[in-house]
Amino acid sequence: CLQVYSHLRKEGHRVVGVFTVPDKDGKADPLALAAEKDGTPVFKLPKWRVKGKTIKEVAEAYRSVGAELNVLPFCTQFIPMDIIDSPKHGSIIYHPSILPRHRGASAINWTLIMGDKKAGFSVFWADDGLDTGPILLQRSCDVEPNDTVDALYNRFLFPEGIKAMVEAVQLIADGKAPRIPQPEEGATYEGIQKKENAEISWDQSAEVLHNWIRGHDKVPGAWTEINGQMVTFYGSTLLNSSVPPGEPLEIKGAKKPGLVTKNGLVLFGNDGKALMVRNLQFEDGKMIPASQYFSTGETSVVELTAEEVKVAETIKVIWAGILSNVPIIEDSTDFFKSGASSMDVARLVEEIRQKCGGLQLQNEDVYMATKFEDFIQKVVRKLRGEDQEVELVVDYISKEVNEMMVKMPYQCFINGQFTDADDGKTYDTINPTDGSTICKVSYASLADVDKAVAAAKDAFENGEWGRMNARERGRLMYRLADLLEENQEELATIEALDSGAVYTLALKTHIGMSVQTFRYFAGWCDKIQGSTIPINQARPNRNLTFTKKEPLGVCAIIIPWNYPLMMLAWKSAACLAAGNTLVLKPAQVTPLTALKFAELSVKAGFPKGVINIIPGSGGIAGQRLSEHPDIRKLGFTGSTPIGKQIMKSCAVSNLKKVSLELGGKSPLIIFNDCELDKAVRMGMGAVFFNKGENCIAAGRLFVEESIHDEFVTRVVEEIKKMKIGDPLDRSTDHGPQNHKAHLEKLLQYCETGVKEGATLVYGGRQVQRPGFFMEPTVFTDVEDYMYLAKEESFGPIMVISKFQNGDIDGVLQRANSTEYGLASGVFTRDINKAMYVSEKLEAGTVFINTYNKTDVAAPFGGVKQSGFGKDLGEEALNEYLKTKTVTLEY
């Protein structure tokens, strides 16, 4: 109601009165508080009618405001029909279902209980029926497999409902609001569920059980009987992976015992499929993680230090502010039995974070310690870090491949632990060699991003990492580099499976350079220095001015799919060396080496929260990272359009620092005085290295006219010798493209080239075998106006244009006639020509008589629309540092 009220005022509509409920337990309705502050008349009515008749004084108060339209975003009272029909335009009501389905007060719950695939809301004209009036507008969304009432409400019903109510009012104001009668076909009515009706009936499928539990979460709560006691289940997700090992738990009425596992309680449907619940609540109101059901013994009470007593007193004041109806907060005061709601939980967690030195609690901490005494004990243990020493538990997907057992984590890595996505959602990651599914990977939600950022922020501000000296930080990074090297065969195998990288190349480049990068930046940790600066003295006093290089805080890193682990290393090593914490989102199609890296970071000794890995989509997780107010820097490698969107979001949110390594169309100029054998060999590498999925790939070759034909002939001869095949085969030269959509894009790229008149000399087709293989391709006669001359393919496609003998300045003009400027190259024996060309080329990197020769000590980055900022080398550190100037007088 408050949001609708605020938006209506913002859009210029005049709100003449607010009718709401009386204060509860001494606490005013937030809508009433806002309206009173704005000077809008507020009426707090306990009821509108007595014995079916409108209360005279209430009717007079209502008519005094002269309303032309009643807007009911949320209605908990019966409004008499003479009030409903009184205004010129009548009354409109928001209802959280796609009417006529799920009429009644528990529509969202029944949407889930009934297993509907679509959810939504209706804005309708009120009549004398129960949710039966004509429809003004409706909106719908898909129901995700593990959506809860809260998830649906927060993701769609609440934010879109606000917009829809405001839109509906505007339609009425414009005289364009429809009145569409509700059909009776498909109409349903369901009443409010009560606790006694929420018992679980076990002889049903796993999906039906899951729907029943999530449809009753949090109120009234689906329950069953275990060991003679009513136990309520919360946090249900369908179990798509294999059932983990656990301890059996007999459940009354269930044909098969549940399993208490390290992740929760696994339950079974009559179809043999499974679901998992995260939390259990007992009859006395106590809630525990389901994984702790068999934990024995009571936790001992800890004695508080003087500082902890101060924290406890601060929290007592916070409780008193929320529970304003409770005269004195005592040890036995129960947060929820004293009238607190779920909204108060969010307020409590946030106030404690603000007033207790950034202490980050989770909502579940409140639900699991509802009495003040228990809550303080939990807070103190968290302050002392006693809840942090949890053994790393990894659920692996294991595969026997490449003559080894490869063990791959597949869950989000947040705050030092692998965990399912908050909503339980997963997606398939595909092996491009044959198109098969490797495994299901957690699909991070907005809640997961927020948890990861909170963990990284806490680790930076309050954790061991923020207090660690630079050499100790370097020691951890050296140890991590060692572990990467020790596990290089497994990592290279995972890279081959997940990205299609040829195994031998993955060993040397994808993994080998990752190891080198961490070792290089580990050495920088204790060498980051400021400087002393002489300034004018204000005699007789003297001054000292110096600068300090300090970490930025929480950094977000979003990496591409072409070099999954190496791109992670290029950015995260500099970020960590500078002392920051990070949240990294790997490319959605190649998450597995990043998650394996997370496992190795724990073994290396990195404190929890320093490194967080959230697999998922750019549109959800990536966008949230770019908008998040607690992130101070975002490093991105990817396409130019996405880079622009990220830069915009970073600016609008909190002006966070940004570095971008974006698209390229790198020119390679080959003069007739070059060493031709080398130019052919290096030119092929410039295009076909890593299947052409290479940021700095030579997107266009300019070959001097006198050697053009011979160069093309030799290239085609060499391509015919290349072996296309399984990337795990040691003799393979050319593996599959990274994913199906990319292969289709490359094939379309070739079709466009042919249509525009370029000559297809070789390739241009998909290889007829399973998987996403493409023939290495060569185009000639590519003119400057053509699509192939302007746009990056990011694949194994050589684009050749000839230039006139001796026309150095002409070919330079053509080479620079692009909005990109990532890399470039030149082949010539003439050193003067080489230096002249390197000076004139507009690119972040120029290769002379070589190509693809990057090194961890050499800064890497582009100009123009290829981005800004540097990876690698000392300059990369500056992307993750801020400079502070300090001046003192003595």
Residue pairs with C-beta under 8 A, 6 or more apart in sequence:
1 20
1 31
1 73
1 74
2 30
2 31
2 34
3 158
3 162
4 71
4 73
4 162
4 165
4 166
5 15
5 18
5 31
5 34
5 35
6 34
7 162
7 163
7 165
7 166
8 15
8 71
8 165
8 166
8 169
9 15
9 38
11 166
11 169
11 170
13 169
13 170
13 173
15 35
15 40
16 40
16 41
16 65
16 66
16 67
17 40
17 41
17 42
17 43
17 62
17 65
17 67
18 31
18 32
18 35
18 40
18 41
18 42
18 43
19 43
19 45
19 62
20 29
20 31
20 32
20 42
20 43
20 44
20 45
21 29
21 44
21 45
21 46
21 76
21 77
22 44
22 45
22 46
23 29
23 32
23 44
24 339
25 324
25 325
25 339
26 324
26 325
27 324
27 325
27 339
29 44
32 42
32 44
35 41
35 42
36 42
41 65
43 61
43 62
45 58
45 61
45 77
47 55
47 58
47 77
48 54
48 55
48 58
48 77
48 78
48 79
48 80
48 83
49 55
49 58
49 78
49 80
53 80
54 80
54 82
54 83
59 80
59 82
59 83
62 83
62 86
63 86
67 86
67 87
68 87
68 88
68 89
69 87
69 88
69 89
69 90
69 91
69 92
69 169
69 172
70 79
70 83
70 84
70 86
70 87
70 90
70 91
70 92
70 126
71 91
71 92
71 165
71 169
72 79
72 91
72 92
72 93
72 94
72 126
73 94
73 161
73 162
73 165
74 94
75 93
79 91
79 126
81 128
84 90
84 91
84 126
84 127
84 128
85 91
89 172
90 125
90 126
91 125
91 126
92 123
92 124
92 125
92 126
92 136
92 165
92 168
92 169
92 172
93 123
93 124
93 125
93 126
93 131
93 133
94 121
94 122
94 123
94 161
94 164
94 165
95 103
95 107
95 121
95 122
95 123
95 124
95 131
96 107
96 108
96 111
96 119
96 121
96 153
96 157
96 161
97 103
97 107
97 108
97 110
97 111
97 119
97 120
97 121
97 122
98 118
98 119
98 120
98 121
98 122
98 138
98 140
99 122
99 124
99 131
99 135
99 138
99 182
99 187
100 131
100 132
100 182
100 183
100 184
100 186
100 187
100 188
101 116
101 186
101 187
101 188
102 110
102 111
102 114
102 188
102 189
102 190
103 130
103 131
103 132
103 187
103 188
103 189
103 190
104 110
104 130
104 131
104 189
104 190
104 191
104 192
105 191
105 192
106 190
106 191
106 192
106 193
107 190
108 119
108 149
108 152
108 153
108 157
109 149
109 193
109 215
109 216
110 188
110 190
110 215
111 119
111 143
111 152
111 215
112 143
112 147
112 148
112 149
112 152
112 211
112 214
112 215
113 211
113 212
113 215
113 216
114 211
114 215
115 207
115 208
115 211
116 143
117 142
117 143
118 140
118 141
118 142
118 143
119 140
119 141
119 142
119 143
119 147
119 152
119 156
119 157
120 138
120 139
120 140
120 141
120 156
120 157
121 138
121 139
121 157
121 160
121 161
121 164
122 135
122 136
122 137
122 138
123 135
123 136
123 137
123 138
123 164
123 165
123 168
124 131
124 133
124 134
124 135
124 136
124 182
125 133
125 134
125 135
125 136
125 179
126 133
127 133
127 134
130 189
131 189
132 182
133 182
134 178
134 179
134 180
134 181
134 182
135 178
135 179
135 180
135 181
135 182
136 168
136 171
136 172
136 177
136 178
136 179
136 180
137 164
137 167
137 168
137 171
137 178
139 156
139 160
139 161
139 164
141 152
141 155
141 156
141 160
143 152
144 151
144 423
144 425
145 238
145 424
145 425
146 210
146 214
146 236
146 237
146 238
146 423
146 424
146 425
147 155
147 214
147 423
148 214
148 217
148 235
148 423
149 214
149 215
149 217
149 218
150 217
150 218
150 342
151 423
155 446
168 177
171 177
171 178
193 216
193 220
194 220
195 220
195 221
195 223
198 216
198 220
198 221
198 222
198 223
199 222
199 223
199 224
200 209
200 212
200 213
200 222
200 223
200 224
200 233
200 253
201 212
201 253
202 209
202 224
202 251
202 253
202 254
202 255
202 270
203 255
203 270
204 212
204 269
204 270
205 269
205 270
205 271
205 273
206 238
206 239
206 267
206 268
206 269
206 271
206 273
206 274
206 275
207 238
207 269
207 273
208 269
209 236
209 267
209 269
209 275
210 236
210 237
210 238
210 275
212 222
213 222
213 233
213 234
213 236
213 275
213 277
214 236
215 222
216 222
217 233
217 234
217 235
217 236
218 234
218 342
221 232
221 233
221 234
221 281
222 232
222 233
223 230
223 231
223 232
223 233
224 230
224 231
224 233
224 251
224 252
224 253
224 254
225 231
225 251
225 252
225 253
226 249
226 250
226 251
226 252
227 250
229 282
229 283
230 282
230 283
231 280
231 281
231 282
232 280
232 281
232 282
233 265
233 277
233 279
233 280
233 290
234 277
234 278
234 279
234 280
234 281
234 287
235 264
235 277
235 278
235 279
235 290
236 275
236 276
236 277
236 278
237 275
237 276
237 278
237 420
237 423
237 424
238 273
238 274
238 275
238 424
239 266
239 273
239 274
239 275
239 276
240 426
240 440
241 395
241 397
241 410
241 426
241 439
241 440
243 259
243 266
243 274
244 259
244 261
244 262
244 263
244 266
244 395
245 259
245 261
246 259
246 260
246 261
246 262
246 266
247 259
247 260
247 294
248 257
248 258
248 259
248 260
249 257
249 258
249 259
249 260
249 265
249 293
249 294
250 257
251 257
251 258
251 267
254 267
254 268
255 268
255 270
256 268
258 265
258 266
258 267
258 268
259 265
259 266
260 290
260 291
260 293
260 294
261 276
261 291
262 291
262 393
263 276
263 278
263 291
263 393
263 395
263 419
263 420
264 276
264 277
264 278
264 279
264 289
264 290
264 291
265 276
265 277
265 280
265 290
265 291
265 293
266 274
266 275
266 276
267 274
267 275
267 276
267 277
268 274
269 275
276 290
277 290
278 289
278 290
279 287
279 288
279 289
279 290
279 364
279 367
279 368
280 287
280 288
280 289
280 290
280 293
281 287
281 367
282 288
285 334
285 336
285 337
285 370
286 368
286 370
287 364
287 367
287 368
287 370
288 295
288 368
289 364
289 368
299 377
301 377
302 377
302 380
302 381
302 384
304 312
304 376
304 380
308 380
308 383
311 356
311 359
311 379
311 380
311 383
312 376
312 379
312 380
314 355
314 356
315 352
315 356
315 375
315 376
315 379
316 329
316 372
318 348
318 351
318 352
318 355
319 329
319 333
319 335
319 348
319 372
320 326
320 329
321 351
322 340
322 344
322 347
322 348
323 329
323 333
323 335
323 338
323 339
323 340
325 338
325 339
326 333
326 338
326 339
329 372
330 372
331 371
331 372
331 373
332 371
332 372
332 373
333 371
333 372
334 370
334 371
334 372
335 344
335 348
335 366
335 370
335 371
335 372
335 375
336 370
337 370
340 348
345 363
345 366
345 367
346 363
348 366
349 361
349 362
349 363
349 365
349 366
352 359
352 361
352 379
353 359
353 360
353 361
356 379
357 462
358 457
358 458
358 461
358 462
359 379
359 382
359 383
359 458
359 462
360 454
360 455
360 457
360 458
361 379
361 382
362 451
365 375
365 378
365 382
366 375
368 378
369 375
369 377
369 378
381 387
388 416
388 608
390 416
390 417
392 416
392 417
392 418
392 599
392 602
393 417
393 418
394 407
394 409
394 418
394 599
395 409
395 410
395 411
395 418
396 407
396 408
396 409
396 410
397 407
397 408
397 410
397 438
397 439
398 405
398 406
398 407
398 408
399 405
399 406
399 408
399 438
399 497
400 406
401 493
401 497
401 728
402 489
402 493
402 496
402 503
402 728
404 489
404 490
404 493
406 490
406 493
406 494
406 497
407 490
408 438
408 439
408 494
408 592
408 595
408 596
409 418
409 592
409 595
409 596
409 598
409 599
410 439
410 440
410 441
410 442
410 592
410 595
411 418
411 419
411 420
411 421
411 441
411 442
411 595
412 418
412 419
412 420
412 421
412 442
412 444
412 448
412 452
412 613
412 614
412 615
413 419
413 595
413 598
413 599
413 611
413 612
413 613
413 614
414 448
414 451
414 452
414 455
414 612
414 614
415 451
415 452
415 455
415 608
415 609
415 612
416 455
416 602
416 607
416 608
416 609
417 608
418 595
418 598
418 599
419 442
420 426
420 442
421 442
421 443
421 444
421 445
421 448
421 616
422 445
422 447
422 448
422 451
423 445
423 447
425 442
425 443
425 445
426 440
426 441
426 442
426 443
427 440
427 441
427 443
427 588
427 616
428 437
428 438
428 439
428 440
428 441
429 437
429 438
429 439
429 440
429 441
429 498
429 589
429 590
429 591
429 592
430 436
430 437
430 438
430 589
430 739
430 740
431 437
431 438
431 497
431 498
431 771
432 499
432 500
432 735
432 736
432 737
432 738
432 739
432 740
432 771
432 772
433 496
433 497
433 500
433 726
433 727
433 728
433 735
433 736
433 770
433 771
434 770
434 771
435 740
435 770
435 771
435 772
438 497
438 498
438 592
439 592
441 591
441 592
441 595
441 615
442 448
442 615
442 616
443 615
443 616
443 617
444 452
444 585
444 614
444 615
444 616
444 620
444 621
445 616
445 620
445 621
446 620
446 621
446 624
448 614
448 616
448 621
449 583
449 614
449 620
449 621
449 624
449 625
449 628
450 624
450 628
452 583
452 612
452 614
453 554
453 556
453 583
453 612
453 625
453 628
453 630
453 631
454 630
455 608
455 609
455 612
456 554
456 581
456 582
456 583
456 609
456 610
456 612
457 553
457 554
457 581
457 630
458 609
459 465
459 466
459 581
459 607
459 608
459 609
459 610
460 466
460 551
460 553
460 554
460 580
460 581
460 609
461 553
463 607
463 608
463 609
463 610
464 607
465 473
465 579
465 581
465 606
465 607
465 609
465 610
466 579
468 607
469 526
470 525
470 526
470 528
470 579
471 525
471 526
473 525
473 576
473 577
473 579
474 522
474 523
474 524
474 525
474 526
474 577
475 522
476 604
476 605
476 606
477 518
477 519
477 521
477 522
477 525
477 573
477 576
477 577
477 604
478 518
478 519
478 522
479 604
479 605
480 518
480 600
480 601
480 604
480 606
481 515
481 518
481 519
481 522
483 600
483 603
483 604
484 491
484 511
484 514
484 515
484 518
484 597
484 600
485 515
487 596
487 600
488 507
488 511
488 512
488 515
489 507
490 596
491 506
491 510
491 511
491 565
491 593
491 596
492 501
492 503
492 506
492 507
492 510
492 511
493 503
493 728
494 592
494 593
494 596
495 501
495 506
495 510
495 511
495 564
495 565
495 593
496 502
496 503
496 506
496 727
496 728
496 735
497 592
498 564
498 589
498 590
498 591
498 592
498 593
499 561
499 562
499 564
499 589
499 590
499 738
500 691
500 727
500 735
500 736
500 737
500 738
500 771
500 772
501 510
501 563
501 690
501 727
501 735
502 690
502 727
502 732
502 733
502 734
502 735
503 727
503 728
503 729
503 730
503 732
504 730
505 690
506 727
509 563
509 566
509 690
510 563
510 564
510 565
510 566
510 593
511 565
511 566
513 566
513 569
513 854
513 856
514 565
514 566
514 568
514 569
516 856
517 566
517 569
517 570
517 573
517 856
517 872
518 569
518 573
520 573
520 856
520 857
520 872
521 573
521 574
521 576
521 577
521 856
521 876
521 877
522 573
522 577
524 577
524 874
524 877
525 577
528 549
528 577
528 578
528 877
528 881
529 549
530 546
530 547
530 548
530 549
530 883
530 884
531 546
531 547
532 544
532 545
532 546
533 545
533 546
533 547
533 885
534 545
535 543
535 545
535 887
537 543
538 889
541 889
541 890
542 889
542 890
543 887
543 888
543 889
543 890
544 887
544 888
544 890
545 885
545 886
545 887
545 888
546 885
546 886
547 883
547 884
547 885
547 886
548 883
548 884
548 886
549 578
549 877
549 881
549 882
549 883
549 884
550 579
550 881
550 882
550 883
550 884
551 578
551 579
551 580
551 880
551 881
551 882
552 578
552 580
552 632
552 633
552 657
552 880
552 881
552 882
553 580
553 581
553 630
553 631
553 632
553 633
554 580
554 581
554 582
554 583
554 630
554 631
554 632
555 575
555 580
555 581
555 582
555 583
555 631
555 632
555 633
555 634
555 635
555 880
556 582
556 583
556 584
556 585
556 625
556 626
556 628
556 631
556 633
556 634
556 635
557 568
557 571
557 572
557 575
557 582
557 583
557 584
557 585
557 634
557 635
557 636
558 584
558 585
558 618
558 622
558 625
558 634
558 635
558 636
558 637
558 638
558 646
559 567
559 568
559 571
559 584
559 585
559 586
559 587
559 594
559 637
560 567
560 587
560 637
560 638
560 695
561 587
561 588
561 589
561 590
561 693
561 738
561 739
562 690
562 693
562 694
562 695
562 738
562 794
563 690
564 586
564 587
564 590
564 591
564 592
564 593
564 594
565 593
565 594
565 597
567 637
568 584
568 586
568 593
568 594
568 597
570 860
570 871
570 872
570 876
571 584
571 635
571 637
571 871
572 582
572 584
572 611
574 871
574 872
574 876
574 877
574 879
574 880
575 582
575 633
575 635
575 880
576 582
576 610
576 611
577 877
577 880
578 877
578 880
578 881
580 633
580 880
581 609
581 610
581 611
581 612
582 610
582 611
582 612
583 612
583 614
583 625
583 631
584 594
584 611
584 612
584 613
584 614
585 613
585 614
585 615
585 616
585 618
585 621
585 622
585 625
586 593
586 594
586 595
586 613
586 615
588 615
588 616
588 617
588 618
589 738
589 739
590 738
591 613
591 615
594 613
594 615
595 613
595 615
597 613
598 611
598 613
601 610
601 611
614 621
615 621
618 638
618 642
622 646
623 649
625 631
625 634
626 634
626 645
626 646
626 649
626 650
626 653
626 656
627 649
627 652
627 653
628 653
629 653
629 654
631 654
631 656
632 654
632 656
632 657
633 656
633 657
633 658
633 659
633 879
633 880
634 646
634 650
634 656
634 657
634 658
634 659
635 658
635 659
635 869
635 879
635 880
636 642
636 643
636 646
636 658
636 659
636 660
636 661
637 660
637 661
637 662
637 695
637 871
638 662
639 662
639 663
640 662
640 663
640 820
640 865
640 866
640 867
643 660
643 662
643 867
646 658
646 660
647 658
647 660
650 656
650 657
650 658
657 879
658 869
659 861
659 867
659 868
659 869
659 870
659 871
659 879
660 867
660 868
660 869
661 695
661 822
661 860
661 861
661 862
661 866
661 867
661 869
661 871
662 820
662 822
662 862
662 865
662 866
662 867
663 792
663 820
663 822
663 865
663 866
664 695
664 696
664 697
664 699
664 792
664 820
664 821
664 822
664 823
664 862
664 866
665 699
665 700
665 790
665 791
665 792
665 818
665 820
666 686
666 696
666 697
666 698
666 699
666 700
666 820
666 822
666 823
666 824
666 825
666 843
667 698
667 699
667 700
667 701
667 702
667 814
667 815
667 816
667 818
667 824
667 825
667 841
667 843
668 683
668 686
668 698
668 700
668 701
668 702
668 824
668 825
668 826
668 827
668 851
669 702
669 811
669 812
669 815
669 824
669 825
669 826
669 827
669 837
670 679
670 683
670 701
670 702
670 703
670 704
670 707
670 711
670 826
670 827
671 704
671 826
671 827
671 828
671 830
671 833
672 704
672 705
672 706
672 707
672 805
673 828
673 829
673 830
673 833
674 707
674 827
674 828
674 829
674 849
675 827
675 829
675 849
676 707
676 710
676 711
676 714
678 827
678 849
679 711
679 827
680 711
680 714
680 715
680 718
681 718
682 825
682 827
682 849
682 850
682 851
683 698
683 701
683 711
683 715
683 798
683 827
683 851
684 715
684 718
684 719
684 798
685 851
685 852
686 697
686 698
686 701
686 825
686 851
686 852
687 697
687 698
687 701
687 796
687 797
687 798
688 719
688 722
688 734
688 776
688 796
688 798
689 697
689 852
691 734
691 735
691 736
691 737
691 738
691 774
691 795
691 796
692 776
692 793
692 794
692 795
692 796
692 797
693 737
693 738
693 742
693 794
693 795
694 794
694 852
695 822
695 823
696 822
696 823
696 845
696 852
696 854
697 792
697 794
698 798
698 825
698 851
699 792
699 793
699 799
699 820
700 782
700 788
700 789
700 799
700 800
700 801
700 815
701 798
701 799
701 800
701 801
702 801
702 802
702 803
702 811
702 814
702 815
703 711
703 712
703 800
703 801
703 802
703 803
704 802
704 803
704 804
704 805
705 802
705 803
705 804
705 805
706 805
708 780
708 800
708 802
711 800
712 761
712 778
712 780
712 800
715 778
715 798
716 761
716 762
716 778
719 762
719 763
719 776
719 778
722 733
722 734
722 776
723 729
723 731
723 732
723 733
723 734
724 732
724 733
724 734
724 735
724 767
724 773
724 775
724 776
725 731
725 732
725 734
725 735
726 732
726 735
727 735
727 736
734 773
734 776
734 796
735 773
736 743
736 771
736 772
736 773
737 743
737 746
737 772
737 773
737 774
737 795
738 772
739 772
740 772
742 772
742 794
742 795
743 766
743 772
743 773
743 774
745 795
746 774
746 793
746 794
746 795
746 796
746 797
747 764
747 765
747 766
747 774
749 787
749 788
749 791
749 793
749 795
749 797
750 760
750 763
750 764
750 765
750 777
750 779
750 797
752 787
752 788
753 760
753 764
753 779
753 782
753 786
753 787
753 788
753 799
754 760
754 764
756 786
756 787
756 788
757 781
757 783
757 786
758 779
758 780
758 781
758 782
758 783
758 786
758 788
758 799
759 779
759 780
759 781
760 777
760 778
760 779
761 778
761 779
761 780
762 775
762 776
762 777
762 778
763 774
763 775
763 776
763 777
763 778
763 796
763 797
764 775
764 777
765 774
765 775
766 772
766 773
766 774
766 775
767 773
767 774
767 775
774 795
774 796
775 796
776 796
776 798
777 795
777 796
777 797
777 798
778 797
778 798
778 800
779 788
779 797
779 798
779 799
779 800
780 800
780 801
780 802
781 801
782 788
782 789
782 799
782 800
782 801
783 789
783 801
784 801
784 814
784 817
788 797
788 799
789 799
789 801
790 818
792 820
793 799
801 814
803 810
803 811
803 814
804 810
808 833
808 836
808 837
812 837
812 840
812 841
815 824
815 841
816 840
816 841
816 842
818 864
819 864
819 865
820 862
820 864
820 865
820 866
821 842
821 843
821 844
821 862
821 863
821 864
821 865
821 866
822 843
822 844
822 845
822 861
822 862
822 866
822 867
823 843
823 844
823 845
823 846
823 847
823 862
824 841
824 843
824 845
824 846
824 847
825 846
825 847
825 848
825 850
825 851
826 833
826 834
826 837
826 838
826 841
826 846
826 847
826 848
826 849
827 848
827 849
828 834
828 837
828 848
828 849
834 848
834 849
837 846
838 846
838 848
842 863
842 864
843 862
843 863
843 866
844 860
844 861
844 862
844 863
844 866
845 854
845 860
847 853
854 860
854 872
855 872
856 872
856 873
857 872
857 873
858 872
858 873
859 870
859 871
859 872
859 873
859 874
859 875
859 876
860 870
860 871
860 872
860 873
861 867
861 868
861 869
861 870
861 871
862 868
869 879
870 876
870 878
870 879
871 879
